[in-house]
Amino acid sequence: MQDNSTHTSEAVTQGIRVVVTAKFSHVDTQERRWHFTYSIRIANEGTDTVQLVSRHWIITNGSNEIEEVKGLGVVGRQPTIAPGQAFEYASRCPLATPFGSMRGTYQMMTRDGTRFDAEIAEFALTEPYTIH
């Protein structure tokens, strides 16, 4: 049986490439929570320096319950990414079901103050060997 618990997604918006790799971490049987980790690489393939201002996540669990998470920056930072550079970080997501998905946007700002939303393409969160 193949382990199907690692998933990826990729999207490019105005020269900003967002690549996600997500995988199952563990289950907390007492709290009935499935924990997933994900790593993200945000690469600036454009010609303008950008700053990641905020994030907006849409998290959907296996019961089709949706949670939205909005906030400034990522992992306590609002990184500035020059052309040809990238920023990487890792985080986690607990779910009340053994599978679900995440998608969202990063609000980016160029040096001249122009703002745009860089897409985070949807990626699956699944416990290994689950069928859904």
N, C-alpha and C positions, 0 to 999 in steps of 0.2 A: 504494500500500500504506500502511495506517495504522500509525503508531507506537503500539504497545501497551505501552510500557515504563513508564508512569506509572499508579500504582494508589493508591486511597485506602480507608480504613476508618473507621468511627465507632461508638462504643459509649458508653452512659451507664449508670453504676452509682452509685446513691445520690447523684445530683446532680453527679457528676464526669463530664464529657464529654471523651473522648479521641479526637482526630481525627489520623489519620496520612496523610501523603502520601509515597509511596516512588517512586523512579525509578532506572533503570539509570545508572551512572556510567561505568564503563570495564571492559575486560577486560585482565588481565595474562597475556599469552600464554605467557610463560616459566614462570610458576607455575601456569598453568591455573586462575586464580581470576577470577570475575566479581564486580565490586564494585557495590554499590547504596548509595544514600543515602536517608535518610528524615528527615522533619521531623514533629515531634509538637507538638500544642497540647493542653494539659490545662486545661480551663476548669472553674471551680467555680461551678456553677449552683445549688448548695444553700444552706443557711442557716448551716452550720458552717464555720469555718476548718479547713483540713486541711493536713497535712504529708505529702509523698511520702517514705516511709521507705526502700522498697526496690523492686527490679524483678525480674521473672521472665519471661524470654523463652523461647519454644519456636520454634526455627528448623529448618525442614525443607527439605532441598535436593531437587533433581529426581530423585535416586536413592532418595528416601524415608529418607535418613539424618537423624536428629534430634539436634540439639545444644541443650542447655538452658544458659542463662546466668542466673545469679542474682547479685545484689550490692546494696550499699547505694546508694540514690539514683540519680541519672542525671547524666551528664557531670560527676561530681565534686561534685554538690550534692544536698541534701535540701530542696527548696523548700517554703515555706509559702505556701498559696494561700487568700486570703480570699474570701468570697462575692463574686461578680461579677468576680473577677480570673482571670487565666490565666497559665500558665507555658509557654514555648515553647523547644524546643531541637532541634538537628539531630545526627544521628549517621550511622554507616555499617555495612554488613554485607558481608563477603566470603563467597562461596559457591563450592563446587567444581563447580557445574553452572550453566548459563545461566538457570535458573529455580528457584524455590522459594517459600517463604512464611514469614511470621513471625506470631506471636500471643503474647499473654501477659497479665500483670497487673502493676499497681503496687500495693504495699501502702500504704494511706493510713492516717493516724491523725488523729483529731479532737482538739480541745483537751482533752477529758475523758479521753483515752487509748484510746478505742474504735478498734479497727483493722478495716479491711475491704479487700478486694481489688477494685480498679477494673479492669474488663476492657479489654484492648487487643484489639479485634476483628482477626481474621486479615486480612492483606493480602498480595498477590502481589508477588513480585520476579521480573521478567522482562527479559531482554535484548530490545531492539527486534527485531521481525520474526521472533521464534522461534515455532515451532509445537510445542506439547506437549500 
